[in-house]
Amino acid sequence: MLNKGAITLKSRLLLAPMAGITDLPFRLITRSLGCEFAFLEMISARSIVHQSGKTGRMLNSCEEDSPLGAQLLGHEPESLLEAMDKVLPRGFDILDLNAACPVDKVVKKGKGSSLLKDPKKLQTLLAAMVKHADLPVTVKIRAGWGSTSVNACEVARHAEDAGISGLTLHGRTREQGYSGRVDYNIIRQVKEAVSIPVIASGDALSPQLIKKMFDETGCDAVAIARGSLGNPWIFRDTMAYLEKGVIPERPGPDELTDTMLRHLNLSCDFYGEKRGVILFRKLFAWYVKGLHEVRQLKDLAFKAETRQEMQDLMESVRSYTYSHHEGYYEGFALTC
Ligand SMILES: Cc1cc2nc3c(=O)[nH]c(=O)nc-3n(C[C@H](O)[C@H](O)[C@H](O)COP(=O)(O)O)c2cc1C
């Protein structure tokens, strides 16, 4: 799919980077359900250079966690190149630069989507990274800074001139954050403006919406982000929908429980029991969304402190039923 060091994805679907979410346990679960390519969460180039313990763990991977992309957050060539020297020996398949993060404290320092404001500067930064790397370098961008400064085509052309191998476009502006609808037009325009592969991002929440993204933009692949929260089956479901037009049945409470148990164990093994359980609380709430009268169970999960307590709550999910009989994705599909 990507030029240089070509990576071909049969499904044309990948797991988007999500800070605080796409850690090794999350990636292993999605991969076991059909995800072919995943990104780590973004990592600050500076913290890699200063080798913080947390950063070291964020970069951890294993044999089954492949192919894999790392994403750097930074705006100074020196720290980005220094971070690359530390990251590249770990054998990632793609190195991505984040020019999309909308968070205040990030953009105030000139990083993330702030880089969209100066496409030439971004080009220089990317050209330095491409020159320094022996693997495909990509960039993640947004439609633009605000509704009056949508410049994704210009940014994409400059990025292509820098020699990158592909780009991901989140079809919202920085101003929009994560609200409002994704703009399919800007993604189509960028796809037409460059000849490198374009990965589309935004509202990839259901197989129907992902098909709509392919149909309306002509993009080469779709990055799935929020749609995978509590629903790692979205990869399997979307592949089936794109191939046969049919979405497999939603996993029953037993499969849901077994998947949560596996995910919890991976999390506790990776972070240690205490942190693994705390981090799993929000995941539990996402997994059980849609089960009938599940409020009390979620409240208990937010108080759980040990692996055993969390496992007991999961086991009780086996006797729950879903509140709605229609397909899981119906609510999202209505927004198509
Ligand atoms: C909790 C969360 C964390 C995110 N972290 C990152 C990140 O580290 N790097 C990045 O490029 N995008 C990040 N994103 C953006 C997603 O990759 C994606 O582009 C965005 O959510 C739009 O897709 P969606 O509407 O299908 O969720 C994050 C999104 C969410 C919800």
The ligand as a MOL file (V3000), in Angstrom:
LIG
                    3D

  0  0  0     0  0            999 V3000
M  V30 BEGIN CTAB
M  V30 COUNTS 31 33 0 0 0
M  V30 BEGIN ATOM
M  V30 1 C -8.4940 9.0290 22.6000 0
M  V30 2 C -7.8830 9.4000 21.2810 0
M  V30 3 C -6.5120 9.5040 21.1730 0
M  V30 4 C -5.9290 9.8460 19.9430 0
M  V30 5 N -4.5670 9.8870 19.8450 0
M  V30 6 C -3.9880 10.1170 18.6400 0
M  V30 7 C -2.5680 10.0370 18.4760 0
M  V30 8 O -1.8170 9.7270 19.4130 0
M  V30 9 N -2.0700 10.3060 17.2370 0
M  V30 10 C -2.8680 10.6150 16.1750 0
M  V30 11 O -2.3720 10.8480 15.0830 0
M  V30 12 N -4.2050 10.6710 16.3020 0
M  V30 13 C -4.7810 10.4180 17.4890 0
M  V30 14 N -6.1450 10.4050 17.5990 0
M  V30 15 C -6.9650 10.6610 16.4060 0
M  V30 16 C -7.3880 9.3530 15.7330 0
M  V30 17 O -6.2690 8.6430 15.2480 0
M  V30 18 C -8.3640 9.6280 14.5430 0
M  V30 19 O -7.6840 10.3510 13.5620 0
M  V30 20 C -9.5950 10.3980 14.9910 0
M  V30 21 O -10.1520 9.8440 16.1740 0
M  V30 22 C -10.6610 10.4200 13.8880 0
M  V30 23 O -11.1480 9.1630 13.6170 0
M  V30 24 P -12.6020 8.6440 14.1870 0
M  V30 25 O -13.5680 9.8010 13.9680 0
M  V30 26 O -12.8840 7.4370 13.3330 0
M  V30 27 O -12.3930 8.3530 15.6320 0
M  V30 28 C -6.7410 10.1120 18.8180 0
M  V30 29 C -8.1270 9.9960 18.9420 0
M  V30 30 C -8.7090 9.6440 20.1420 0
M  V30 31 C -10.1980 9.5220 20.2450 0
M  V30 END ATOM
M  V30 BEGIN BOND
M  V30 1 1 1 2
M  V30 2 1 2 3
M  V30 3 2 2 30
M  V30 4 2 3 4
M  V30 5 1 4 5
M  V30 6 1 4 28
M  V30 7 2 5 6
M  V30 8 1 6 7
M  V30 9 1 6 13
M  V30 10 2 7 8
M  V30 11 1 7 9
M  V30 12 1 9 10
M  V30 13 2 10 11
M  V30 14 1 10 12
M  V30 15 2 12 13
M  V30 16 1 13 14
M  V30 17 1 14 15
M  V30 18 1 14 28
M  V30 19 1 15 16
M  V30 20 1 16 17
M  V30 21 1 16 18
M  V30 22 1 18 19
M  V30 23 1 18 20
M  V30 24 1 20 21
M  V30 25 1 20 22
M  V30 26 1 22 23
M  V30 27 1 23 24
M  V30 28 2 24 25
M  V30 29 1 24 26
M  V30 30 1 24 27
M  V30 31 2 28 29
M  V30 32 1 29 30
M  V30 33 1 30 31
M  V30 END BOND
M  V30 END CTAB
M  END
